[in-house]
């Protein structure tokens, strides 16, 4: 046989020994077993058989025929045409745990019953074998980040198989999910992420890389789903990437985020003394600013007035020209030469009232006054009018004490007082609607920001928190259905028409530009209710 293909083959033979010069012809017969033979006569010592069926066995015989008609014994052989293999085996798509492959039908099999056998395996495992009549298949239950060899062959009804065609594929290693900046401090930041899907049974860890522009990246690894990046420089933007890493070193695509460390705020803000028209406050220098030029901005105000703003390079200041018997809110922040400000730290103080009954000794003074009056009563006969006067003064004293208790009574445990409201900051995370439900269960509602000072106060909790704003019919409004008057959006916010909740974000360097529109998923929340005695 000279050559063999799917639908043809060529046979070659020699004349019988000693008959090379005798005139002769050859009778050729070929057939599929069980069918009638096809015959032909030729003078040549070779013959090409064409238009055959692929993957089929043929019996061929050749007989010498002399010019007088005498014939020799036939010589025969069996030949099987090649069964064509699938054509153009292609990997169409690859995911973490599945892959889709396809191929073209082999030529010449339009009238022949056949199917395809697919085998796939990763190194060190037994192959998975399956069959299909289709020209494509999805291989499932694969391991993430793993190389697989895939083979396919054509199979006839009689079990005859073609040669194998082979390809390889590597499933995708899933990247960490939901990379989040949880908190940012002057020299550190906490980030977290969720485990990628499909890796419950696969040993893996995470590689974290972080750097600020112009520096070499810091690279570390962890098996946890969170990490605290330390030794950062304050007021610097950092690029953070996290990827999944298998034991063999294979890595997923990285997921990334950015964060900006904050300028450290003044520490230990303290009211040192309070008088009728002045008060002294002090604080400690923020850590890490020994070599950095900076000063402090102080703002103080009483309810219903514009804030007084001043600056100092010192760590203390005396606030003067205050009103007697008045509550003041005081905020202090660090300011760099370029104008960048830290978060605000705040405190409240109440100046001393001029009236004697507002002083701590008011009860003793009243008792002394009563003793003097009683002494007078003993010295004078007209006691009834004096007794009536004493009763009147006693009633006035009791009323003043009740009023004092009204002004001194604090908010409930766990609540913060600011201005005329009490505030509660959650320690757990809820959706926007879930946080509002918790607030209403406590007789409050989501916080509504009514002033610059209240915005600064809420930002001072140093948590990403929901506030009482929502989008309805394309417009932002407060939970009491009033429209926004003053807003404190971050640059570029709101930037997504689908976001329906608002958070105060700790990634903002300016507390007065810290609102961020976000999906109403999981976050901390702040409740507000009026202060009642």
C-alpha positions, 0 to 999 in steps of 0.5 A: 500500500502506497498511501492511505487516507480517509476516503482512498488508498493506493495499492501496488504489486509486482508481476509473478516471478518468471512472467515479467515478459508474458502478456498479462492483465490484472483483475482487481476486486474490492468490497466491504465484508458482507457486500457485493464486490466491485471489479475492474481490470488494469494493465498496471501494477497499481490501483487507487481506490477512491470514494470510500467510506472513512473508518471502514475495512475493505477486502481487496484481491488481485488476480493475474489474467493471461491473454488466453483467459487463464487466471491465477489464484487471487492474492488478497489483503484487508485495508481500513480507511482512516477515521477522521479526527475532530477538526479545529478543537478550540477553547471558547471560554474559561472560568474558575471552575468550568471551561467550554470547548468546541470543534468542527465535524470531521470531513466525509462523515455526513452520512455516517453515524458517529459521536465524540469521546472527550477526556480531560484531567489535571496532573496527578489525577484520573481522567474524566471521560464523557461522550456527546453527539454535539460539536461542543461541551462545557467541562464543569467541576474543575479546580480554580487556577489549574492546568487541564489537558483535554483530548477528543476523538471521533467514535463510530458505532462499531467502537472504532476511534480516530486519532486523538486531538489535544489542547490544554487550558488553565482555569481562572484563579479567582481574585479577592472579592469586595476589597474595602478600606475599613479605616484610615489613620495618620500612619496606618490603614485597615483593609479587608476582602471576601474569600474568592468563590470556589476556593473552600477546599484549595490551599491559598493565601493573599499577596498585598502590595502597597506604595505611594507614588515614587516609592518602591512597593511594600509586599506582604502575604497573609492567610487572613481576609484582612490586614493593617498596613502600618508605618505609613506616612500621613497625608499620602495617597497609597495604591493597594493591590491584593491577589490570590496566590496558590501553593504553586505560586500561581496568582490571580489578577490583582484587585486594587483600591486607593486610600489617603492617610489622614493628618493627625488631629490634636490629642487630648482636647481638655477644658482647663478652666471656665469663667463667666466670659472666658474659658481655657482649653488645651491639647497635645501635639499630634504624633509624628509632626515634630519635623512638620510645620503646622498650626491649629485652627480653633472654632467655637460657637453657641447655638444659633450663632456663627462660629468664631474661628482663630488660629494658634501655634501653641497647644492652648488658647483662652476663648474670651468675650463669651456669654455667661451661663451659655453652652459652647461647642469647641472644635480644634484641628491641625493645619499644614502650610498647604492648608490641608486640615486634620479631622476635628476634635470637639468638646463642649463647655458651659460658662458660669452664670452671674446669678448666685443661685446658679452657683454650686453654693446656691443651696447653702446660700438659701439655707443661710438666708433662711437662718437669717430670716428665722432669726429676724422672726424670733426678734420680731412679733410680726411673724406671719407676714415673714412666714408667708415671705419665707414660704414664697422664697422656698417655692422659688428655690425649689423651682430654680433647683428643678430648672437646674436639674433640667439643664444638667441632666445628660443623655441616656448611657451610650448616647452623645449630647450635642446642641439640643440633640442626643446621638447614638453611634452603632457598633454593628453594621446594617443596610440603610433601611435596617439602620433606620429601623433600629433608630426608630425602635429606640424612639429616634431616626437617622441623623439629619445634618442641619449645620456645619458644626453638626457635620463636623461633630458626626464626622468626629466619630471616625466611622463610615456611617449612614446619615438620614438622606435618601434618593426618591424619584431622582431627588435627594431628601432627608428622612423627614422629607425635607430637601437639602439646604446645605450639603457636604459632598466629596469631590465628584459626588454624587456620581452614580444615579443608582446609589440611593444612600449617603455615608460620611466617609472617613477616606475624605481629608476634609470633614466638610467634603465627606458625603459619598453616595453609595448602595444601601448595603452594610454600614454603621449608622447614627441615630438622632433624637431631641434632648428631653429632661 
